[in-house]
Amino acid sequence: MQKQLLISVHDISPKYLKEIIVIFNALKKLNIKDKEAFVVLNWDEKFDLSKDKELLNILKENFNLNQINLHGFNHYSKNKGLMEKIIFGENHSYIGEFTNLNELNLRKIFKKSILIFKKLFGRNPELFIPPRWKSSKKIRKISFENKMLFTEDSFHMFNLIKNKKVFSFAVCYDFGDNKFLNKGSIIYNRAIISLSFLFNLPLRFSLHPNDIKNGNFNYEIKLLNSLLKKGWKPYTLLTHFISGSRL
């Protein structure tokens, strides 16, 4: 059975330029060509991707244009939650950019984001992963209306064209400033990788700039290299799942 691995870099923003360069160089050393990048267009409305030519050039050097897709406009929610502050820390206490928004405001964010994305990359984004994978039926509906082909939540990949979903675990080592959860993610992800192998599930392996700050990055790169050596094969959603395999 083919072990399917979908590798993605999230939170691509000028806020994390140094960390992103480190991530891209590590993926280059592993010679991973099938991978995807998810950009945040104006992180916290303070880090405008369109004004950072260096990052745009680096991004286009490391990814084909159809591998670059949308992660959000600013990533943050104006409504910061107390529980999120307790769990993830002050700097990560946003609920999620698209959480608890009504349909009108969701449409406004999508329209604005897609217009900017088209100016930067000359194409409509085809994949969309909301921050923290906080999805909803409304988000998927509006994604489809805006010509998105795929989106995700914490445990599923959604083919919006075929109106189908596939169960899939998302490997993530970024839990804000919570040292306990960041370290605990190593144990949790070992378990979900084993389950993905056992049940032949596609595995989503996400890398975040904060992985470097929280100390998990070197571990996850070594793990990624180990998975490749064990026969996990990298795919992208566009080149594999849409072309007729699993979803």
GURODREN-336202 format. One record per residue (C-alpha): x, y, z; residue number from 0; residue in three letters. Coordinates in nm, 3 decimals, padded with zeros to 5 digits. Each point is the difference from the previous one (the first is absolute). Layout:
BEGIN
- X | Y | Z | NUM | ALA
...
//
This chain:
BEGIN
- 00.000 | 00.000 | 00.000 | 0 | MET
- 00.128 | 00.346 | -00.092 | 1 | GLN
- 00.063 | 00.217 | 00.306 | 2 | LYS
- -00.116 | 00.348 | -00.101 | 3 | GLN
- 00.163 | 00.310 | 00.149 | 4 | LEU
- -00.119 | 00.355 | -00.057 | 5 | LEU
- 00.265 | 00.249 | 00.111 | 6 | ILE
- -00.093 | 00.363 | 00.051 | 7 | SER
- 00.153 | 00.317 | 00.144 | 8 | VAL
- -00.250 | 00.223 | 00.179 | 9 | HIS
- 00.008 | 00.360 | 00.127 | 10 | ASP
- 00.213 | 00.132 | -00.285 | 11 | ILE
- 00.031 | 00.369 | 00.078 | 12 | SER
- 00.270 | 00.270 | 00.021 | 13 | PRO
- -00.042 | -00.030 | 00.377 | 14 | LYS
- 00.191 | -00.328 | -00.021 | 15 | TYR
- 00.243 | 00.063 | -00.285 | 16 | LEU
- 00.307 | -00.144 | 00.180 | 17 | LYS
- -00.187 | -00.309 | 00.117 | 18 | GLU
- -00.151 | -00.060 | -00.344 | 19 | ILE
- 00.345 | 00.006 | -00.161 | 20 | ILE
- 00.113 | -00.266 | 00.249 | 21 | VAL
- -00.304 | -00.218 | -00.079 | 22 | ILE
- 00.038 | 00.036 | -00.377 | 23 | PHE
- 00.372 | -00.086 | 00.017 | 24 | ASN
- -00.074 | -00.310 | 00.208 | 25 | ALA
- -00.260 | -00.120 | -00.252 | 26 | LEU
- 00.244 | 00.067 | -00.283 | 27 | LYS
- 00.264 | -00.217 | 00.169 | 28 | LYS
- -00.253 | -00.282 | 00.018 | 29 | LEU
- -00.067 | 00.053 | -00.374 | 30 | ASN
- -00.375 | 00.024 | 00.054 | 31 | ILE
- -00.159 | 00.134 | -00.316 | 32 | LYS
- -00.365 | -00.087 | 00.071 | 33 | ASP
- -00.096 | 00.241 | 00.275 | 34 | LYS
- -00.236 | 00.292 | 00.054 | 35 | GLU
- 00.028 | 00.350 | 00.145 | 36 | ALA
- -00.280 | 00.188 | 00.174 | 37 | PHE
- 00.034 | 00.376 | 00.022 | 38 | VAL
- -00.143 | 00.259 | 00.238 | 39 | VAL
- -00.038 | 00.318 | -00.201 | 40 | LEU
- 00.025 | 00.261 | 00.276 | 41 | ASN
- 00.074 | -00.162 | 00.337 | 42 | TRP
- -00.180 | 00.189 | 00.279 | 43 | ASP
- -00.028 | 00.280 | -00.259 | 44 | GLU
- 00.365 | 00.082 | 00.079 | 45 | LYS
- 00.197 | -00.221 | -00.240 | 46 | PHE
- -00.109 | 00.057 | -00.360 | 47 | ASP
- 00.124 | -00.280 | -00.226 | 48 | LEU
- -00.045 | 00.213 | -00.313 | 49 | SER
- 00.266 | 00.243 | 00.128 | 50 | LYS
- 00.261 | -00.264 | 00.075 | 51 | ASP
- 00.169 | -00.072 | -00.333 | 52 | LYS
- 00.269 | -00.213 | 00.163 | 53 | GLU
- -00.250 | -00.245 | 00.146 | 54 | LEU
- -00.204 | -00.009 | -00.321 | 55 | LEU
- 00.312 | -00.083 | -00.201 | 56 | ASN
- 00.109 | -00.269 | 00.247 | 57 | ILE
- -00.350 | -00.147 | -00.005 | 58 | LEU
- -00.009 | -00.018 | -00.379 | 59 | LYS
- 00.350 | -00.151 | -00.010 | 60 | GLU
- -00.103 | -00.284 | 00.230 | 61 | ASN
- -00.355 | -00.072 | -00.118 | 62 | PHE
- -00.178 | -00.021 | -00.333 | 63 | ASN
- -00.277 | 00.256 | -00.026 | 64 | LEU
- -00.271 | -00.268 | 00.024 | 65 | ASN
- 00.157 | -00.117 | 00.329 | 66 | GLN
- -00.057 | 00.341 | 00.162 | 67 | ILE
- -00.342 | 00.045 | 00.157 | 68 | ASN
- -00.200 | 00.188 | 00.260 | 69 | LEU
- 00.015 | -00.021 | 00.379 | 70 | HIS
- -00.178 | 00.325 | 00.079 | 71 | GLY
- 00.011 | 00.377 | -00.017 | 72 | PHE
- 00.127 | 00.091 | 00.348 | 73 | ASN
- -00.021 | -00.332 | 00.193 | 74 | HIS
- -00.127 | 00.180 | 00.309 | 75 | TYR
- -00.346 | 00.045 | 00.142 | 76 | SER
- -00.091 | 00.330 | 00.162 | 77 | LYS
- -00.182 | -00.203 | 00.264 | 78 | ASN
- 00.278 | -00.151 | 00.208 | 79 | LYS
- -00.118 | -00.275 | 00.230 | 80 | GLY
- 00.088 | -00.048 | 00.366 | 81 | LEU
- 00.042 | -00.376 | -00.040 | 82 | MET
- 00.225 | 00.048 | -00.302 | 83 | GLU
- 00.212 | 00.243 | 00.204 | 84 | LYS
- 00.028 | -00.255 | 00.282 | 85 | ILE
- 00.076 | -00.290 | -00.234 | 86 | ILE
- 00.220 | 00.160 | -00.267 | 87 | PHE
- 00.138 | 00.315 | 00.167 | 88 | GLY
- -00.057 | 00.371 | -00.056 | 89 | GLU
- 00.169 | 00.015 | -00.340 | 90 | ASN
- -00.212 | -00.286 | -00.132 | 91 | HIS
- -00.330 | 00.079 | 00.172 | 92 | SER
- -00.202 | 00.053 | -00.315 | 93 | TYR
- -00.289 | -00.237 | -00.062 | 94 | ILE
- 00.057 | -00.006 | -00.373 | 95 | GLY
- -00.060 | 00.249 | -00.276 | 96 | GLU
- -00.312 | -00.165 | -00.139 | 97 | PHE
- -00.155 | -00.119 | 00.326 | 98 | THR
- -00.343 | 00.134 | 00.097 | 99 | ASN
- -00.030 | 00.228 | -00.303 | 100 | LEU
- -00.336 | 00.030 | -00.170 | 101 | ASN
- -00.035 | -00.083 | -00.368 | 102 | GLU
- 00.020 | 00.362 | -00.114 | 103 | LEU
- 00.332 | 00.062 | 00.173 | 104 | ASN
- 00.137 | -00.333 | -00.119 | 105 | LEU
- -00.079 | 00.097 | -00.358 | 106 | ARG
- 00.172 | 00.337 | 00.047 | 107 | LYS
- 00.319 | -00.163 | 00.128 | 108 | ILE
- 00.003 | -00.256 | -00.280 | 109 | PHE
- -00.059 | 00.262 | -00.268 | 110 | LYS
- 00.276 | 00.226 | 00.132 | 111 | LYS
- 00.244 | -00.287 | 00.047 | 112 | SER
- -00.055 | -00.150 | -00.344 | 113 | ILE
- 00.045 | 00.336 | -00.176 | 114 | LEU
- 00.334 | 00.053 | 00.174 | 115 | ILE
- 00.108 | -00.359 | -00.060 | 116 | PHE
- -00.072 | 00.032 | -00.373 | 117 | LYS
- 00.210 | 00.316 | -00.022 | 118 | LYS
- 00.292 | -00.173 | 00.169 | 119 | LEU
- -00.010 | -00.338 | -00.172 | 120 | PHE
- -00.204 | 00.052 | -00.318 | 121 | GLY
- -00.254 | -00.270 | 00.084 | 122 | ARG
- -00.293 | -00.082 | 00.222 | 123 | ASN
- 00.098 | -00.197 | 00.312 | 124 | PRO
- -00.128 | -00.355 | -00.035 | 125 | GLU
- 00.066 | -00.126 | 00.352 | 126 | LEU
- -00.096 | 00.165 | 00.326 | 127 | PHE
- 00.090 | -00.103 | 00.353 | 128 | ILE
- -00.150 | 00.225 | 00.268 | 129 | PRO
- 00.223 | 00.085 | 00.298 | 130 | PRO
- 00.006 | -00.282 | 00.254 | 131 | ARG
- -00.211 | -00.201 | -00.245 | 132 | TRP
- -00.311 | 00.166 | 00.146 | 133 | LYS
- -00.238 | -00.074 | -00.283 | 134 | SER
- -00.379 | -00.003 | -00.031 | 135 | SER
- -00.272 | -00.070 | -00.254 | 136 | LYS
- -00.021 | 00.374 | -00.070 | 137 | LYS
- 00.373 | 00.022 | -00.068 | 138 | ILE
- -00.009 | -00.300 | -00.232 | 139 | ARG
- -00.303 | 00.138 | -00.183 | 140 | LYS
- 00.165 | 00.338 | -00.057 | 141 | ILE
- 00.330 | -00.167 | -00.094 | 142 | SER
- -00.183 | -00.194 | -00.271 | 143 | PHE
- -00.178 | 00.312 | -00.123 | 144 | GLU
- 00.340 | 00.165 | -00.034 | 145 | ASN
- 00.128 | -00.284 | -00.221 | 146 | LYS
- 00.203 | -00.177 | 00.266 | 147 | MET
- 00.051 | -00.368 | -00.074 | 148 | LEU
- 00.104 | -00.119 | 00.346 | 149 | PHE
- -00.008 | 00.099 | 00.363 | 150 | THR
- 00.071 | -00.172 | 00.332 | 151 | GLU
- -00.100 | -00.021 | 00.362 | 152 | ASP
- 00.180 | -00.173 | 00.288 | 153 | SER
- -00.094 | -00.352 | -00.109 | 154 | PHE
- -00.115 | 00.022 | -00.361 | 155 | HIS
- 00.097 | 00.106 | -00.349 | 156 | MET
- -00.294 | 00.127 | -00.206 | 157 | PHE
- -00.027 | -00.031 | -00.377 | 158 | ASN
- -00.237 | 00.289 | -00.065 | 159 | LEU
- -00.053 | -00.093 | -00.364 | 160 | ILE
- -00.115 | -00.356 | 00.074 | 161 | LYS
- -00.152 | 00.091 | 00.337 | 162 | ASN
- 00.201 | -00.277 | 00.166 | 163 | LYS
- 00.222 | -00.023 | 00.303 | 164 | LYS
- 00.280 | -00.229 | 00.113 | 165 | VAL
- 00.100 | -00.060 | 00.361 | 166 | PHE
- 00.359 | 00.106 | 00.056 | 167 | SER
- 00.208 | 00.095 | 00.302 | 168 | PHE
- 00.191 | 00.329 | -00.003 | 169 | ALA
- 00.347 | -00.012 | 00.152 | 170 | VAL
- 00.065 | 00.330 | 00.178 | 171 | CYS
- 00.271 | 00.098 | 00.249 | 172 | TYR
- -00.110 | 00.360 | 00.058 | 173 | ASP
- -00.206 | 00.070 | 00.311 | 174 | PHE
- 00.095 | 00.361 | 00.056 | 175 | GLY
- 00.199 | 00.069 | 00.317 | 176 | ASP
- -00.132 | -00.302 | 00.190 | 177 | ASN
- 00.315 | -00.200 | 00.081 | 178 | LYS
- -00.199 | -00.298 | 00.124 | 179 | PHE
- -00.210 | -00.032 | -00.316 | 180 | LEU
- 00.297 | 00.064 | -00.227 | 181 | ASN
- 00.191 | -00.285 | 00.160 | 182 | LYS
- -00.312 | -00.215 | 00.028 | 183 | GLY
- -00.059 | 00.041 | -00.373 | 184 | SER
- 00.296 | -00.231 | -00.061 | 185 | ILE
- -00.179 | -00.287 | 00.176 | 186 | ILE
- -00.337 | 00.079 | -00.160 | 187 | TYR
- 00.146 | 00.016 | -00.349 | 188 | ASN
- 00.181 | -00.330 | 00.043 | 189 | ARG
- -00.337 | -00.155 | 00.073 | 190 | ALA
- -00.180 | 00.152 | -00.299 | 191 | ILE
- 00.283 | -00.092 | -00.236 | 192 | ILE
- -00.027 | -00.361 | 00.117 | 193 | SER
- -00.378 | 00.005 | -00.047 | 194 | LEU
- 00.036 | 00.152 | -00.346 | 195 | SER
- 00.239 | -00.277 | -00.097 | 196 | PHE
- -00.220 | -00.272 | 00.153 | 197 | LEU
- -00.319 | 00.114 | -00.177 | 198 | PHE
- 00.169 | 00.125 | -00.319 | 199 | ASN
- -00.113 | 00.359 | 00.054 | 200 | LEU
- 00.157 | 00.296 | -00.179 | 201 | PRO
- 00.209 | 00.194 | 00.252 | 202 | LEU
- 00.019 | 00.380 | 00.002 | 203 | ARG
- 00.340 | 00.116 | 00.127 | 204 | PHE
- -00.003 | 00.374 | 00.073 | 205 | SER
- 00.297 | 00.217 | 00.088 | 206 | LEU
- -00.036 | 00.337 | 00.175 | 207 | HIS
- 00.251 | 00.280 | 00.064 | 208 | PRO
- -00.075 | -00.022 | 00.372 | 209 | ASN
- 00.139 | -00.356 | -00.003 | 210 | ASP
- 00.346 | 00.158 | -00.006 | 211 | ILE
- -00.071 | 00.219 | 00.302 | 212 | LYS
- -00.161 | -00.279 | 00.203 | 213 | ASN
- 00.288 | -00.242 | -00.061 | 214 | GLY
- -00.186 | -00.263 | -00.204 | 215 | ASN
- 00.137 | 00.077 | -00.344 | 216 | PHE
- 00.314 | -00.214 | -00.003 | 217 | ASN
- -00.197 | -00.295 | 00.133 | 218 | TYR
- -00.273 | 00.028 | -00.263 | 219 | GLU
- 00.248 | 00.034 | -00.287 | 220 | ILE
- 00.176 | -00.315 | 00.116 | 221 | LYS
- -00.339 | -00.170 | 00.029 | 222 | LEU
- -00.097 | 00.115 | -00.349 | 223 | LEU
- 00.324 | -00.140 | -00.138 | 224 | ASN
- -00.070 | -00.328 | 00.181 | 225 | SER
- -00.349 | -00.022 | -00.150 | 226 | LEU
- 00.139 | 00.051 | -00.348 | 227 | LEU
- 00.255 | -00.276 | 00.053 | 228 | LYS
- -00.275 | -00.232 | 00.122 | 229 | LYS
- -00.188 | 00.041 | -00.327 | 230 | GLY
- -00.244 | 00.282 | 00.067 | 231 | TRP
- -00.040 | 00.175 | -00.335 | 232 | LYS
- -00.057 | 00.377 | -00.022 | 233 | PRO
- -00.301 | 00.118 | -00.198 | 234 | TYR
- -00.186 | 00.324 | -00.043 | 235 | THR
- -00.375 | 00.029 | 00.006 | 236 | LEU
- -00.012 | 00.141 | -00.351 | 237 | LEU
- 00.233 | -00.246 | -00.169 | 238 | THR
- -00.122 | -00.314 | 00.175 | 239 | HIS
- -00.346 | 00.014 | 00.150 | 240 | PHE
- -00.161 | 00.209 | -00.272 | 241 | ILE
- 00.164 | -00.210 | -00.271 | 242 | SER
- -00.209 | -00.295 | 00.108 | 243 | GLY
- 00.141 | -00.199 | 00.289 | 244 | SER
- -00.149 | 00.025 | 00.347 | 245 | ARG
- -00.231 | 00.298 | 00.010 | 246 | LEU
//
